[in-house]
Amino acid sequence: MQKIYLFFFSGWLFSLVIYGQASVSFNIRVGDTVKVEKYEFQEIGFSSYSLSIDPGDYRIRNTTAARLLNFETITAIDLVYTDYPADEDFSELNRKRIVELYMHVPKAFNKNFIHWRIVKQTGPKRTGDLSKYFHGFVVYYRPLPKYSDEENAIHEILDGKKYIEDSTLFKTFQRNPNWKDMMTVMDVTGSMAPYTAQLMLWLKLNSALKTTKQIVFFNDDEENSTDQTTKLDTSGIWSVESFKFNKVLKTCLTAMEKGNHIENNLEAVFYAVKKFPESKKNIIMIADNWEDPCDIKLLGKLVELKVPIRIIVCGVNKALNTNYLDIAYATGGSVHTMEQDLTELAKIGNGKTITFSGMKFKLVGGKFQQLY
């Protein structure tokens, strides 16, 4: 079957015809096109890999390395080219380069939360200068840590040997002392170990507060999420009902070790509601800002449950994954970062703009868009 893919790119629209069933969405805002004399790698706290392309060409040199990036959590991509000869139109060549990247790294196009930039270098003044400048894609990604490293990090924090740099959970719990006997649904995939440690440390130090009564940890190994209507699907889900710290920690570490790298957020909520129906109005979701829920398609069914979802988003820096705003808005819930709580989302009118944690968002057709 012939498919037509539309790419929005620096104010331009172009299409790509491919035979297949895959889908792709891709958008680069005009404001993300930057001009520099010479490209410098961004210091944004992530690893990076360069995919070189010869000046004037569109083909990636090392396609084997490019394909390996499909297994990483990609956070940002820079397409770097040179404006030489000066003022020549490179739009068609850059389109071809983006199509080339899609062919080898389709995972770079299927996430809601990848920051793209088109970087134009203006330094070269003659053909001989081109070899001194990088051309191609720079892909920034968050490497997946080993379970043993995650476990060690958690124990170091619990034993007071390691300082918590990002105190998102602590500050959110402190701002919301009315949260009692809550049911927590927590992502323990990938790089969530610092936040998992925070939750464990909070429970250890504040057991008398009884903040959370039941905890459902999710860390799935496949993307076939369900709404749990026929039977409980425990794949990638571990639950514990206890105020005893050691019991909770044991379940948590099991979930971290046995699961994989798939964020089945909504499936875990359905499981929690069915497993512990008495707590369905007291749900807290602890989510990874850098990952999209693989089962966002189930949001309509989640709305039918009429349960508000309070979402603590971990790892927020200069951008917030709008999937979590959408979930909270649709369910009448709230969103929480290290700096601020955003409540009464349901009262925001369509077309309205809000400011949250220093960022601006606009509600369009029931979904939030971050404004840059």
N, C-alpha and C positions, 0 to 999 in steps of 0.2 A: 504494500500500500504506500502511495506517495504522500509524504508529509511535508508541510511547509512550516518552517520555523522563522519567527520574526525576532529580530534583535534590535533593541533600542540602544543607540550608541552615540553619545555626545550630540544629541539632538537629531541624529540621522536614524532612519529606519531602513533595514535591509532584510532580505529573506534568504533562507537557505533551504534547498530542497534535498531531502534525504529519504532513502527507502528504509522504513523501519517503524517501530511502534513507540519509541522513546519520546518523551516530551522535554522541553527545555524552556526556561524563562531567563531573561538576561536584560539588565537595564544599567546603563551608565549615564549618570546625570552630567549635564554640561559643567557643573561646578567641580566635577571630579577630573576634569582635564586640566593638567597643570603644565607649566612651562619652566624649565630649569636649564642652566648652562650645561651641567653634567649630572647624571643620575647618581644619587647616593642611597644606599640601602636604608630602609626605615628602621629606627630603633623602637619597635612596638612590642617588645617582650616575647616574640615568637621566633621559631626557627624559619629559615628561608631556603629556597632552592631556585637556582637560575636556569631557565630554559633558553639557551642562546639561539638566535636566528641571525643569519647573515644579513647585512644591510642590503636593502632592495629585494630581499627574498621573504617568503612567508613560512617556509618549512622549518620545523623545530629540528635541531641537530640530533639531540639525544632523546629519541622517542621512548626508549625503554625506561629511562628515569622519569619521564613525564607520566607514563602509565602507573608507576609506583605511587604517585601522588594521590591516586584515587583511594588509597587506603589511609590517608591522613585527614585530619580535621583542618580543612583550608579556611583561613580567616580573612585573607586579603590577597589581591592580585594586582600587580602593576604591569601594564603593557608599555614597554619603553622603546621609543624610536627616536630617530634623529631628523631634524628639519633641514636636510641637505639633499639636494639643492634648496636653498632658502625659499620659503613660501610656496613650495610645490604641494599639490594636493595628495596626501598620503592616505586618505580615507578608505579608498578601495583596497589598498595593500593591507591596511590594518584590519579591515573586515576579514580578509583572507587569513590573516594571522589568528584572529579570534576563532574562526571556523576550524583552523588547524588545531588549536588548543582543545576545542570541543571534541574533536575526533579522538584525541588521546587522553584527555582528562575530563570526561563528562561530569564527574562529581564537582567540578568547579562551577557548574551552571545550575545545579539542582537544589541549592540551599538558599534560604531567605536571607542569610546573614553573611554574605561575603562582600567585602568592600573593594570595589574596582576603581582603578585610576588609569587614565591614559596620560603618560608622561612624555612630553616633547622636549628633546634636548636641542639646544640652539648653539652649542659650542663649536662644532666643526665648521671650518671655513673653506676647506679643500678636501678632495677625495682621500688624501693620505691621512687625514685626521680621524676618519671613521673607525679605523682599527683600534683606536685608543678609547673608544666609547662602547658601552654595553648596549646590545640590541636584543630584544626578546621579551620574555615574561619572567617576572620575579614573583614566585608563589610563596606566600607566608602561611605557615601552618603550625598547629599545636601538636607536637609529637605525643603519641600515646605512651604513657609511662607503664613500666612493669608493675605487676601486682605487688611484688616484694618491696619495691620502692615506695609504693603507696602505703602499704601496711607499716613500714618503718616510719614513714612521715607521721602517720596517725599516732603511733605509740610515742614518738618523740614529743609531739604536742601534748598528749595526755600526761606524759611524765614531766612536763615543764622544761624540756630540753630544747624546744624549738618555739620561736615566737610566731604568733599568728599575724600575718601582714594584712590580710583582708578580713575584717571582722563583720562581714555582712550579716551573718546569722545572729551574732551576739547583739548587735545594735538593733536589729529588727525585733528580736524578742524583748529587749529592754524597752523599746518604744510601745510595745503592745502587751503590757502586763495582764490584760484581761484574757489573753489566750490561755485557757485551762482545759485539760483533758482533750487536747486536740488530736486529730488523726493526721499524721505527717506522711506524705508520699514523696519519697526522695530519690533523685537521680544519683546513682553511685557508679556511673560509667566514667571511663577515661580519666580526665584530670580533675575530677570533683573531690579528690582526697582531702584538700585543705578545708573544704566546706563540710565534708563528712566528719572530719576531726573536730570542727567547731561544734557540730550538733552533739557529738559524743561528749565533748568537754562540757558543754552546757548542761547536758543531762547528768553528768558526773558531779558537777559543782552545784547544781540547782535542783536536786531531786525533790526537795520539799515543795517546790513550786508546781510540780506535776504539769509541766507545760504540755507534754504530749503523752497520750495514753497508748495509742497504737501507732506503729510505724510500718509502712510498706516501702521496701527498697526495690527499685527497678533497674535492670541492667540486662537488656534482652540480647538475644543472638540471632533474631530474625525480625522481619518487618511485617509479618502477617498479624497485626494487632486486631483484636476483636473487642466488642462491647460487653463481653462476658455474659450474654443473655442466655445462652444454651447451657454452658457449664463453665466452671472456673478454670481458666487457662493459667496455670502457674508458671509457665515457661518465662524465664527472665524476671520473675517476681518472687520476693521473699517477704514474709510478714512476721511481726512479733507484737504481742500485747503484754506489756510488762513495764513496770516502773523500775525494775532491777537493771542497773547499768550493765553489769557483766553479761546478762542474757541478751540485751539489745546489741552490745558490741559484737558478740559472737555471731549473731544473725547478720549484722552489717558486713563483717569481714567475709562471711560466706558468700553474700551477694556480690561483693566486689570481686572475689576470686573466681566464682563460677560463671558469672555473666560475660557479656561481650561488650559491644560498643554501639548499641542501638537504643535510642531514646524513645521508649514506648510509654510516654507520659500519660496519655489519655487512657490507654488500656489499664495502666496501674491504678488510675482513679476509679475506673469501673470495677476493678477487682476489689479495691478498698471499700467501696460503697456496698458491694455484695457481701463481702466478708464481715464488715463491721457496720451494718446499717444504722445502728444507734448513734453513730458519730458522723453521719453523712453531711450534717450542717457545719461541721467543725474541721473542714479539710484545709491543710496547708500543703502546697506543693513547693518543693525546693528544686529549682531547675537550673540548668547550665545555659548561661547566656549565649555561648558559642555553638550551641547545637540546636537544630530544629527538631521538634517532636516528629517522629516518623509517621505518627498516626493522627495528624491534625485533621485528616478527613473525617474523623469520628466526632468532631466538635458539635455537629448538629445533634447527634444522639446524646452527647453529654448535656447539652442544653435542656433536653427533655427530662433529665433527672431532677432539674431545678435545685442544684446544689451549688452554692457560691464557692469559687476556688480562690483562695488567698495564695498568691504566688510570690515566693522569695526568689529573685533572679540573682544568681551568683556570677561574678566575673564581669560586671558592667563597668565599662570604662567611658569611652566617648560615644558609644552606640548601644542601643538596647534592642534585643531581638523582639520585634513587634508581634511575633506569634503569641508571646505571653500576655501582651496587652490585649490581643484579640480574644484569648481564652478567658481572661478575667472579665472583659467587657461583656462577652456573650453569656457568661454564667452569673453575672451580678456580683463578681468577686472584687479583688483588689490586687495591686502589684506593689512589691516592696524591694527597695535596693538598700545599700548600706547607708545612703544619705536621707532617704525620704520614703514615706508611705503614700500611695495613690489610691484613695478610696472613692466610693461613689462613682465609679467609672460609668455605670449604667445611665447616669444623668447627663453625660456629655452628648450634645446634639451633633448630628451629622454635619460635616463641614467645619466644625469648631476646631480650634487649635489650642493645645494645652502645653504647659511647660512642666517637665518632671525630671528631677535629678540633673538640672542644668541643660536638658535636651528638649527640643520642641517636636511635637507630634500633631498630626492632623487626622481626624476621623473622616474617612471617605468610604461610603457604602458599607459601613459596619466594620471596617478594618482600618488599623492605624498605619500611617506612613510617617517615618521620621524625616524631619526637615533639616537640611544642612545649610 
